[in-house]
Amino acid sequence: MMALRAHARGGAEELVYEKAPRPVPGPGEVLVAVHAAAITFAELTWEQSWTTRNGADRTPMIPSHEVSGVVAAVGAGVDGMAVGDEVFGLIDFDRDGAAADYVAVPAADLGAKPARASHVEAAALPLAALTAWQALVDHAGLRPGERVLVHGGAGGVGVYGVQLAAILGAHVTATDLPAHERFVRELGAETFIDVTATAFDEVTADVDVVLDTVGGSTLDRSYRVLRPGGRLVTLGAPPSAEVADGYGVRAIFFVVRPDRTELNRLAALVDDGRLRPVVARTYPLAQGREAFESGRGPRPPGKTVLVVR
């Protein structure tokens, strides 16, 4: 098969489009004929991208952990999936990703592809939409009628954070650049804050939940906009428990995990016309290096997706 691989640690400059061995699904796994794979620009900086769970080097590695495709083979012990099924899902970060003709994935980490979405659209969902769902539902316990602040409402996770918070019945405020205001409001934000003109912590208060996709000073300033007992979920790095205690709020950091049940919930929302996949750009697999390099400059909202078939 053909794949995008890196033989040594580094950035996009290490990626090579080349022949690679076709994987064989093990017990509990399926082989997916990849149609589309979304990339995360930071993934080449993650330790898990380069090592196994026990810390051993696993180069050459294949990136892109969001996949949509068709089941091509089924390993031993797999129930509920058959050759020809259209699936999408999130691949654990310490495994080879989907920037290839084929990828072996645990069946439990895949859901049925939304019928109303193309493979490109479905590939834009798993990591970003699961992150937003797990942040708002599993960790923040968002309830209808609560007030939510989403930082980076036009970002890869933010576009789903805004949509899902609105779907769950929250009142949504989002921050981003002014060029994205109309788009973010269309996703469901009732209030938009232009970060180039307004300090969000000077115009926002008594928020129930903050979803921070930005980190840094944005995280530091987010504690003060929460009501006592509010919840802050941040994605960049573990927050300060001491600072959170000082404000009387709960601060949470987590790493997204594959979850078939939640993937199927997201697919149902797409098929019901309530959740919109957001694709920024597409590149053919052979131009995978260029796709990763595109993250260095301005880009439209949503995910960048590699088209394989």
Buried (B, 14 or more C-beta within 10 A) or exposed (E): BBBBBBEEBEBBEBBBBEEBEBBEBEEBBBBBBBBBBBBBBEBBEBEBBBBEEEEEEBEBBBBBBBBBBBBBBBBEEBEEBEEEBBBBBBBBBBBBBBBBBBBBBBBBBBBBBBEEBBBBBBBBBBBBBBBBBBBBBBBBEBEEEBBBBBBBBBBBBBBBBBBBBBBBEBBBBBBBBEEBBEBBBEBBBBBBBBBEEEEBBEEBEEBBBBBBBBBEEBBBBBBEBBBEEBBBBBBBEEBEEEBBEEBEBBBBBBEBEBBBEBBBBBBBBBBEEEBBBBBBEBBEBEBBBEBBBBBEEEEEBBBBBBBBE
